Every structure is written in C-alpha cells, then in structure tokens.
Amino acid sequence: MGQKIAVIDYGMGNLRSVSKAVEHVCAAADEVRVTDDPAWIASADRVVFPGQGAARDCMAAIGQHQLNQAIRQAATSKPFLGICMGLQVLLSHSEENGGTDLLGLFPGEVRRFAASELKVPHMGWNRVQPSREHPLWAGIEPGSRFYFVHSYHVVPQDTGLIAATTDYGIDFTSAIAKGSLFAVQFHPEKSADNGLRLLQNFVRWQV
Amino acid sequence: MLAKRIIPCLDVDNGRVVKGVKFVEIRDAGDPVEIARRYNQEGADEITFLDITASSDNRATMVHVVEQVASEVFIPLTVGGGIRQPEDVLRMLNAGADKVAINTAAVFNPEFVKEVCDRFGSQCIVVAIDAKRVPDQNGHHWEIFTHGGRKPTGLDAVAWARKMQDYGAGEILLTSMDRDGTKIGFDNELTRSISEAVSIPVIASGGVGNLQHLVDGVTEGKADAVLAASIFHFAEYSIGEAKRYMAERGVEVRI
C-alpha cells in the first residue's frame, strides 16, 4: 500500500502546482490529497504545508479552517515540508501588515528585505547554500538555484535551525530543519529538476 | 546572486502556437505543450503564454493548455491576454498559472489591478505595459498605447508603472511597441527609465534579434528579466546558447 501525503489547503493560493509536482515524484500507489480536513492530515504519512499571500491573511485562513492544531501536530510528529509562507508562519512574529503574530513553533522574526537598490520582491532563481548535511539535500549540488518569490524572510532565534542560506544583499535563511520538519523559502514545485529532486527526497525521507 | 531570467514567450490562438515554431525534433510545432516542454528542457527560467484568441469560447482552450503544461513543466508560468475579470485570474491560477499578466484591463480600470492584487496576492499579478516614444519639447517621453500599439491613452509610461506598483503589481512586463517585431534590440532607454522608477522587477520585451540584445537589455536597460519570442521559436538560438552567451559577458544566469 502506498503512503498518504497531505497538501494542506487553507485557501491561500493555488496548490495545484504543489500537488502536481509531488505526484510527479511519488510512487504510483501513493495518494496525494489537497485537503483542509484535520483528520486526514492527522492520518497522513507526510504533510506538505504551502502558502502564499500576506501573513495576516494566512493566519486568519488557518484559524477559519481550524487547522492550527493539525499543523502543530503534523509539524512535530511526521515528515513535514513547509514552503514559502508555510515556512514563515512557523515563526513567532512577522513585520508584515503592521505586525502579525504567527504560529510560534520557532522563536524568531519574519522581516522585510531592507530598502536598497535590490528589487523587492526577491523574484527569480537564486543560489541556495546548505548550512549542513541533510537527507533533503541529497543529489543537489551546493549553490544550486531555486525559484523564489517573496518580500519577507525568516530570522530564527536558534541559528541551529538554519539548513540553508541565500545571498540577496544579506545572507538570509532560505531553509530550516528540525527533526522531521523541513521548511524552505523557495518554491521546489517551480524549481525544475532541483526542486523535483528535493520533493522526491522528501517523499522518500525516512526520519 | 539572483540570476537574470530568460523568458520565452508563446503567442497562442485557440490553443495553437502562432507565428510558427521551427524545432526539427518537434512533432507538432503548433502544440504549446510540446514547445513548453522543449523550452523547459533547454533551461528556460519561466514561460509566458500570450492568449491572442479573440472569442471567449476559445479562451477555455487556453485553460486546458495551461493545465497540461503545469502538470509536467515545473517552472513558473505566466498567462496574459484577455484577462478582464477577477474570475479570469482565478481560472488561470486554478489551471496552474503562477502569474497572470493584465494589460488593457489595467488601463481602462486601474482599480481592477488593486482588486486582484488584494485578492490573489501581488506575487501573481504582472502588469503588462505597451509603450511608444512620443516627441515632446524636451525630446521624448513614452506613452501607453492599447490595441496593439494603435490607440494612444495619454498616459505617461513611467508614471503609470509607478502607479501600478502602488496598486500592488508584483512585476512589470514592458514592451516597446516601437521595437516589437523589428529585431533591432530592446528600447533600453525605456527599460532603464521604468526599471529605475520602480522597486518591482521589470521584464524587457520587444525587439530582440540576437543574443547581444539580451545582454544589452540587462546591462543597459537594467532589466531583471528578458522576454523573447521569435529568436527562440525559429531555433535561431536555443535558450542554452543564450544563457552561455550572457554568462560569458558577465550576466548572472541560471545554467
């Protein structure tokens, strides 16, 4: 029997690309389901937590869909992949929307890129430098390019969480990892072969 | 460092690529799915589909094209042409587009841009600007034109770009109507004027005839991305060749 992979749907953006990319790399017997059902998420073997849009809207949507508990539980108990806002909302607080409290799984701030000659949003393909070895980096050359689109970046208090950094005026945290949780600022579902490899590593990850 | 993006653009009419595409290995040169697959293999950083279909019946075909491409090509996809209602944006995003380009509808109803940016997020809204040089007492400025460059609007392109940024646009797709189809290079002065006036990324479009034009768009035009159609369609150059050429001249690209 295949495994159950939940793609958490809380109404923030289009999850079709994420689910298609996961389907592309998982086994034929696996079931990939885009869902907001806490019971299905709780019973899934793996959970993908995407998200786009503003921090305040994301937090409101998580509340409306009553997914707060399901996300916390999944993030600490099984292979869990946060993508973009699915990384940012794991921290405690964001500067966005005049200050927004987040899920707070990890103490830290989400900050806007400082005004400079660099364009914001940070949009396009940038290099990701792994900070340490991790099963999800298997087969991916250090410094490989992934597709980003975001105006805010995470600053975790515990620098031991940092799994990768990326240079955009500053070296910002582009991935974090802890136990069975991995979360990335870039979009693996839009990052061609490197992105698909990371997703494949995730669906095969034995924690 | 962030790479400059190379974006091939496909004009699609009723589900078929027009202006012809000449890839010898391709079975069906009019099939947008097959061409998108090919560009992805060559290393395109994004793909833009421009729906030039006139009738709304045929627009449904575009949705199917996007669905098919998005199921197997995992790079950002932008769809433009005929986007007039929030529902048009929603339909394309649900089909698998990552960004939707809004052109004429923005000119006639700027609030539309604000509305869809609020609803769907700035990251997926590209405002397309078609600009033309207009002489004035100081030399020239650029004005927004609609209807394929035929109708002037009186809107100053630089001011308009700033306004669209303020309204929430995540990116600007800038086409010089003077250069479109000429193959003599981008209007780099136009691109630079817009790129320096806004903090959001600017895609240069219109006029590419050779690979040096792509380099010039970045170095002289300060573009964040360059878009071209015919030089890639007719296999004059592959995306890979374009990237190597740019890299050799010091432009940061994804190879």
Interface residues (C-beta under 8 A of the other chain):
Chain A: G13 N14 R16 S17 K20 A21 H24 Q52 G53 A54 A115 L118 K119 V120 P121 H122 M123 G124 W125 N126 R127 R145 Y147 F148 V149 H150 D167 Y168 E189 K190 S191 A192 G195 L196
Chain B: M1 L2 A3 K4 R5 N40 D45 A70 S71 E72 F74 I75 P76 L93 N94 A95 G96 D98 F120 G121 S122 Q123 C124 G170 E171 S199 I200 P201 D224 A225 R254
